[in-house]
């Protein structure tokens, strides 16, 4: 059983990577923060008494389920919005609704002592990498982030994703090839 301190340490160590993982999936900082907080609360409430070694795969499964639930809710919301908008009279003001894709605001880096050119180049490359990770199919992105970002082994990743180890290897292989090809096509090499 994980002690209270071990659980707290796990959450502190996981928080930043979990946020990035959620952000890559939902493309909204506030929503990503909410999903991570929701996942952490669920882990503590329902699985806080589990052994320390089980916390990481459990949390990943909880976070992925929260992301999937978010997309399900958004799909229903879009359906109702579309249906209700058909009742809006022609020429009526559509209100202050913004395009859902407008939330991809960049977060400037804080590289102290870095030249402006280096900083700009680094930001561009990071932006390209994040965009390419975001273009991966959901299961490939999930496997890639768990294996290479969270540093899970194949068995842990399979347990977190609810699939076989062979599927994890396939998803990771496809993801790394797709990312390497996309980056190479953009002229980014080691």
C-alpha positions, 0 to 999 in steps of 0.5 A, a space after each residue: 500500500 502506498 503511503 500518503 507521502 508516496 501518493 503525494 510524491 507520485 502526483 507531484 512528479 506526474 503532474 507536468 507530464 500528465 498536463 502535456 499529455 492531456 493538452 496534446 489530446 484536447 488542445 485547451 490548457 484549461 480543459 487539460 488542467 481540469 482533466 488532470 485534476 479530475 484524474 488525480 482526484 479519482 486516483 486518490 479517492 478510489 485507488 489511494 490504497 493501492 501499492 505504489 507500483 500500481 499508481 502510474 498505470 492506474 493514473 494513465 488509465 484514469 486520465 485516458 478515460 477522462 480524455 475520452 469522456 471529454 470528447 464524448 461530451 463535446 460530441 454531444 454538445 456539438 450535436 445539440 449546438 448544431 440542432 439548436 442553431 438551426 432555429 436561429 433566425 436568419 441575420 441574427 447575431 450569433 453572439 460571442 461564440 469563438 471558433 474552437 480552434 482558436 485556443 491554440 495559443 503559444 506559451 513563450 519559453 523562459 530560456 534565460 541566457 538564450 539568444 533570441 534566434 536560438 529561442 525562436 528556433 527552439 520554439 518553432 521546433 517544439 511547436 512542430 513536434 507538438 503539432 505532429 504528436 497531435 496529428 497522430 491517431 489517438 491510440 498511437 499518440 497514447 502509446 507513444 506518450 506512455 512509452 517515451 514521455 512517461 517512460 513506461 515499459 511495454 507491459 505497463 503501457 499495455 495495462 494502462 491502455 487496456 490492450 496487448 503488449 504486441 498492440 503497444 509495440 505496433 502503435 509505438 512503431 507506427 507513431 515513431 515512424 510517422 513522427 520521424 517522417 513528418 519531421 524529416 519532411 520539414 527539414 528537422 534532423 538530429 
